[in-house]
Amino acid sequence: MTTEEQMKFSQRYARFNTQPQSLLGKVLTLVLGAAFLVLAFMFSLVALAVVAVGGTLLWGWLWWKTRAIRKQMREQGPGFPPQPTEGNIIDGEVIRDTDAPPQSGRLLR
């Protein structure tokens, strides 16, 4: 490298050529870094609280707006809310005893 190139390089990356910080500079960096972390944590807590309150308000609004639909569904019959059925349900299979043969007279293939 020529001295001109070295000067351009050192000017471009001058921030990396600084002298080590003194003890006061290191302490100040530590204090400012800790303060930044505390502020970032506080901001994240505020953001989380805003999202939680907004979600609760949205849920309440939807619950209020759907109350008429829920009332209609309740009036239509026992299907809402689902009531426990009587009898045995095993894996969703239905077992039916019939004496009538299949309509075609033969088993299905």
Stockholm file with secondary structure:
# STOCKHOLM 1.0

chainA/1-109         MTTEEQMKFSQRYARFNTQPQSLLGKVLTLVLGAAFLVLAFMFSLVALAVVAVGGTLLWGWLWWKTRAIRKQMREQGPGFPPQPTEGNIIDGEVIRDTDAPPQSGRLLR
#=GR chainA/1-109 SS CCHHHHHHHHHHTGGGGCCCCCHHHHHHHHHHHHHHHHHHHHHHHHHHHHHHHHHHHHHHHHHHHTHHHHHHHHHHCTTTTTCCCSSCCBTTBCCCCCCSCCTTSSCCC
#=GC SS_cons         CCHHHHHHHHHHTGGGGCCCCCHHHHHHHHHHHHHHHHHHHHHHHHHHHHHHHHHHHHHHHHHHHTHHHHHHHHHHCTTTTTCCCSSCCBTTBCCCCCCSCCTTSSCCC
//
